[in-house]
């Protein structure tokens, strides 16, 4: 796939958790939803890492059940955010700053753009989706 890199590696801030991503996405996105902003103090800058993520130091991962469809993981030692994971298919969206190599990444999309506060803007031209558009495109009828 042209949108995927071969492998990604990284760690949390304290190094208690290291991870390997089998097929890391190349496209960086920003989520402006109120939950992501509350979770990290600003937009969630993420890369799609799919379901094939392995963690070394899993004993230090704490998972928060943040909604019916997703959960968020963080390091119990240093607090680094590790992932936003969809329950249905185990798809991981991971903070781009955790990766050791970010050379070939491109910021190209923003979601929940309708929830973005007016006090910041990104200069890059991106594909933008509102919360309603996200749910219409990705949510199953039962969600």
Buried (B, 14 or more C-beta within 10 A) or exposed (E): EEEBBEEBEBBBBEEBBBBBBBBBBBBBBBBBBEBBBEBBEEBBBBBBBBEBBEBEBEEBBEEEEBEEBBBBBBBBBBEBBBBBBBEEEEBBBBBBEBBEEBEEBEBBBBBBBBBBEEEEEEEEEBEBBBBEBBEEEEEEEEE
